[in-house]
């Protein structure tokens, strides 16, 4: 524990101030929370897609065949419904995914707020959160939904992250000048 210091105010009263090291944690303590916040933001996107996308049935069928057995008719019967109707299993999975959107967003905002409280720079937390979100969304889209990852997308995402880093470094320099 650091020592507190006493400062006299203009009115002559003593004010106890905590040392600078305990007033706010270093930015490195905020990095894991910011990465987790970006991860939950990416997961919320995946659950939103599973809630609304027409390929959800194909995804569920593939997951069932992978987990249970590739040749069993059980997986096919779970997702078959009458013509023009949706299987109750698909409705249940989509409903669960809809709820998970809100859970992931609540976790993301909680972790993002914790990261902001632990960091000296809100821009740094935003950069890390955005970078994690961009990259994980791209990887999850590729792995789960077979979405293409064109070089153009990576170039655009890199420019966004680079711009955020430049804003963050400028904010840090401004704070150092003020101190």
Buried (B, 14 or more C-beta within 10 A) or exposed (E): EEEEEEEEEEEEEEEEEEEEEEEBEEBEBBBBBBBBBBBBBBBBBBBBBBBEBEEBBEBBBBEBBEEEEEEEEEBEEBBEBEEEEEBEBBEEBBEEBBEBBEEBBEBBEBBBEBBBEBBBBEBBBBBBBBBBBBBBBBEBBEEBBEBEEEEEBEEEBEEEBEEBBEBBBEBBEEEEEEE
